[in-house]
C-alpha cells in the first residue's frame, strides 16, 4: 500500500511539469489533492524520500515491523513539500486555465507556512512584486491569476505567520517582534488596511490619468485581490475580542466601502461619456449630468420628452 501511494504521487508529480497538456496536468493536480486530503501533507524534513541509517539497521536486525508501520503512517504527499515542487505549483497557479489555477491554489493552501523556497523577507518580496505586476495586467485572466497568488501569499505570511505586509508603494514584509501577540481582529484590520492602500493607489492613478490607468486594468486587479483576501479574514474574531477590536474593524470596512464608491465614480465618469471621447482627461474634470451622459444628451432627451 505504501509503495503504491508513493509511486502514484511520483507519477502525478511527473505529469505536472510546466507546459504539460491541460488534461494531464489537471488529473495530476486532482490526484495530489486527493492524496493530501486523505493522508495530510506531512512535515518538511531533510530525509524526505530517503531511508535513514536507523531504519536500515533496524531492518537488518529483523525489527522491520516498526519501520513499516512508520512508513504507512507517514503521508506520501511529503515529497511534494520541497522547493522545486512548490515552485512548479506556483507556476501552475498563474496558468491560463481556471481549473488548474484553482487546483494549484488548493494544494499550496495545504502546505505549512512558510512555503519552501519563499522563507525569507527578500524571497517574499520578489514573489509579491511579480504578483503585483501581473495584477495590473489589462487581461482579466492574468489579473485573476495574480489575485490568487496574492491571496496565497497574504494567507501564509500575513495571517498564518503574522508578518507585517505592505503592498504599496512597493511590496515588502517584516517579521515583527509582536506578531505573535497580535489578535485575529487586529490581523484582519491590518490586512484590510493593506488592501485599501493598494486600491487607493490604483484609484489615484485613474483620477489623474484615466487612459493610462485603463492600460493597467484600472483598479480591477486590486479589487479582485481584495475580494479573494476577504475570504481569509475572520470577521467573527473582532466581535469576540471586545469593543475596541470591533471599532478598528468597522473603521477598516468603512474605508473599504468609501474606496469602492470612489472607484465606481471614476468608472461611471468614463461610461457616461459618448464613445470614450473623454478618456484622455482626468477623472475630476468629467462632469456627467444627472439625466444621462456627459455630453448633455440626458438633458436634451428630457427636454424632448
C-alpha positions in Angstrom: 0.0 0.0 0.0 2.8 2.5 0.9 4.7 1.6 -2.2 1.7 2.1 -4.4 0.7 5.5 -3.0 4.3 6.8 -3.2 4.5 5.6 -6.8 1.2 7.3 -7.5 2.4 10.6 -6.1 5.7 10.4 -8.1 3.7 9.7 -11.2 1.4 12.7 -10.6 4.4 14.9 -10.0 6.0 13.8 -13.2 2.7 14.7 -15.1 2.5 18.2 -13.6 5.5 19.7 -15.4 5.3 23.2 -16.8 3.8 23.2 -20.3 2.0 19.8 -19.8 -1.3 19.3 -21.6 -4.3 20.5 -19.7 -5.9 17.1 -19.2 -2.7 15.5 -17.9 -1.9 18.4 -15.6 -5.5 18.7 -14.2 -5.6 15.0 -13.5 -2.2 15.2 -11.7 -3.3 18.1 -9.5 -6.6 16.3 -8.8 -4.7 13.2 -7.6 -2.3 15.2 -5.5 -5.3 17.0 -3.9 -6.9 13.7 -3.1 -3.7 12.3 -1.6 -3.2 15.4 0.5 -6.8 15.4 1.7 -6.7 11.7 2.7 -3.3 11.5 4.3 -2.5 15.1 5.1 0.6 16.9 3.8 3.1 15.7 6.4 6.1 17.8 7.5 9.1 19.2 5.7 12.2 17.2 6.7 15.7 16.7 5.3 15.3 13.0 4.9 12.3 13.2 2.5 12.5 10.3 0.0 15.5 8.8 1.7 16.0 5.8 4.1 17.7 6.7 7.3 20.5 4.6 8.8 18.4 3.8 11.8 15.7 2.3 9.6 18.2 0.3 7.6 19.8 -1.1 10.8 16.5 -2.0 12.4 15.5 -3.8 9.2 18.7 -5.8 9.3 18.0 -6.8 12.9 14.6 -8.1 11.9 12.7 -5.3 13.7 11.2 -4.1 10.4 7.6 -4.0 11.7 8.0 -0.7 13.4 9.7 0.8 10.3 6.9 -0.4 8.1 4.3 0.9 10.4 6.1 4.3 10.5 6.2 4.3 6.7 2.5 3.6 6.5 1.7 6.4 8.9 3.7 9.0 7.0 2.0 11.0 4.4 3.0 10.0 0.8 2.5 13.7 -0.1 5.5 14.8 2.0 7.8 14.5 -1.1 5.8 17.5 -2.6 6.8 19.9 0.1 10.2 20.7 -1.3 11.2 24.0 -3.0 11.2 22.5 -6.5 7.6 21.2 -6.3 6.5 24.4 -4.6 8.0 26.5 -7.5 6.2 24.2 -10.1 2.9 24.7 -8.2 3.4 28.5 -8.1 3.8 28.3 -11.9 0.6 26.4 -12.2 -1.1 29.0 -10.0 -0.8 31.5 -12.8 -1.8 29.1 -15.6 -4.2 30.2 -18.3 -6.8 27.5 -17.3 -9.1 28.3 -14.4 -9.3 24.8 -13.1 -5.5 24.4 -13.0 -5.2 27.6 -11.0 -7.8 26.5 -8.5 -6.2 23.1 -8.1 -2.7 24.6 -7.6 -4.1 27.0 -5.0 -5.9 24.2 -3.1 -2.6 22.3 -2.9 -0.4 25.2 -1.9 -3.0 26.3 0.7 -2.4 22.9 2.4 1.4 23.5 2.7 2.7 24.6 6.1 4.0 28.2 6.2 6.4 29.4 5.2 6.4 27.9 1.7 9.5 26.1 0.7 11.7 28.4 -1.4 9.9 31.5 0.0 11.2 31.6 3.5 12.9 35.0 3.8 11.6 38.5 3.5 13.5 39.1 0.3 12.1 36.0 -1.3 8.6 37.0 -0.3 9.2 40.5 -1.8 10.3 39.0 -5.1 7.1 36.9 -5.3 4.9 39.7 -4.2 6.4 42.1 -6.8 5.9 39.5 -9.5 2.2 39.0 -8.5 1.7 42.8 -8.2 3.0 43.4 -11.8 0.7 40.7 -13.1 -2.2 42.0 -11.0 -2.0 45.3 -13.1 -2.4 43.5 -16.4 -5.4 44.6 -18.5 -6.1 40.9 -19.2 -8.7 39.6 -16.8 -7.2 36.1 -16.9 -3.8 37.3 -15.8 -5.1 39.6 -13.1 -7.2 36.8 -11.7 -4.2 34.5 -11.5 -2.2 37.3 -9.8 -5.1 37.8 -7.4 -5.0 34.1 -6.4 -1.2 34.4 -5.9 -1.7 37.5 -3.7 -4.3 35.7 -1.7 -2.0 32.8 -1.1 1.0 35.0 0.0 -1.2 37.1 2.3 -2.7 34.0 3.8 0.6 32.2 4.5 2.6 35.2 5.7 0.3 37.9 6.9 -2.4 35.6 8.5 -0.6 32.4 9.5 2.9 33.8 10.3 1.8 37.3 11.4 4.2 39.2 9.2 3.7 42.9 8.6 3.0 43.0 4.9 2.6 46.2 2.8 1.8 46.2 -1.0 2.1 49.9 -1.8 4.1 51.8 -2.9 6.3 48.7 -3.1 5.5 45.2 -1.7 7.6 44.3 1.4 7.3 42.3 4.6 8.9 42.5 8.0 8.9 39.9 10.7 7.5 42.0 13.6 8.6 41.1 17.1 5.0 41.5 18.3 3.5 39.4 15.5 2.6 36.5 17.8 0.9 38.9 20.3 -1.5 40.3 17.6 -5.1 39.2 17.9 -7.1 37.9 15.0 -9.2 41.1 14.9 -6.0 43.2 14.6 -4.7 40.9 11.9 -7.9 41.3 10.0 -7.9 45.1 10.3 -4.2 45.3 9.2 -5.0 43.0 6.2 -7.9 45.2 5.2 -5.8 48.3 5.5 -3.2 46.8 3.3 -5.7 46.1 0.5 -7.3 49.5 1.0 -3.9 51.1 0.5 -3.5 49.2 -2.8 -6.9 50.2 -4.0 -6.3 53.8 -3.1 -3.0 53.9 -5.1 -4.7 52.5 -8.2 -7.7 54.8 -7.8 -5.5 57.8 -7.5 -3.7 56.9 -10.8 -7.1 56.7 -12.5 -8.2 60.0 -11.2 -5.0 61.6 -12.5 -5.0 60.0 -15.9 -7.8 57.6 -16.8 -6.4 56.4 -20.1 -3.1 55.4 -18.6 -4.9 53.7 -15.7 -7.0 51.7 -18.1 -3.9 50.3 -19.7 -3.1 48.9 -16.3 -6.6 47.4 -15.7 -7.7 50.5 -13.8 -8.4 49.1 -10.2 -9.8 45.8 -11.4 -6.8 43.7 -10.2 -6.7 45.3 -6.8 -10.5 44.9 -6.3 -10.3 41.2 -7.4 -7.4 40.6 -5.0 -9.4 42.2 -2.2 -12.4 40.0 -3.0 -10.2 36.9 -2.6 -8.5 38.2 0.5 -11.8 38.9 2.2 -12.3 35.1 2.3 -9.2 34.8 4.5 -10.4 37.2 7.2 -12.1 36.0 10.3 -14.8 38.7 10.9 -16.1 36.9 13.9 -12.8 37.4 15.8 -13.4 41.1 16.0 -16.8 40.6 17.6 -15.4 38.2 20.2 -12.4 40.4 21.2 -14.2 43.4 22.6 -15.5 46.8 21.5 -12.1 48.2 20.6 -11.4 45.4 18.1 -14.8 45.8 16.6 -14.3 49.6 16.2 -11.0 49.1 14.4 -12.5 46.5 12.1 -15.5 48.7 11.4 -13.2 51.6 10.5 -11.3 49.4 8.0 -14.6 48.3 6.4 -15.9 51.8 6.2 -12.7 52.9 4.5 -13.1 50.0 2.0 -16.7 51.0 1.2 -15.6 54.6 0.7 -12.9 53.4 -1.8 -15.4 51.3 -3.6 -17.7 54.3 -4.1 -14.7 56.3 -5.2 -13.6 53.7 -7.8 -17.2 53.4 -9.0 -17.4 57.1 -9.5 -14.3 57.1 -11.7 -15.6 54.2 -13.8 -19.0 55.8 -14.2 -17.4 59.0 -15.4 -15.9 57.2 -18.3 -19.0 55.2 -19.1 -21.1 58.3 -19.1 -19.0 59.9 -21.9 -20.0 59.1 -25.5 -17.6 56.7 -27.4 -14.9 57.2 -24.7 -14.2 60.7 -26.0 -13.1 61.9 -22.6 -10.8 59.1 -21.7 -7.7 61.3 -22.0 -8.8 63.7 -19.4 -8.5 63.5 -15.6 -11.5 62.0 -13.8 -12.0 65.2 -11.8 -12.6 67.1 -15.0 -15.6 64.9 -16.0 -19.0 66.3 -15.1 -21.7 63.9 -16.3 -25.2 65.4 -16.0 -27.6 63.6 -13.7 -30.1 62.7 -16.5 -27.7 60.9 -18.9 -24.3 61.1 -20.4 -21.5 63.6 -20.0 -22.3 65.4 -23.3 -25.7 66.7 -22.3 -27.8 64.1 -24.2 -29.7 63.3 -21.0 -30.9 66.9 -20.7 -31.8 67.0 -24.4 -33.7 63.8 -24.1 -35.6 65.1 -21.1 -36.4 68.3 -22.9 -37.7 66.4 -26.0 -39.9 64.2 -23.8 
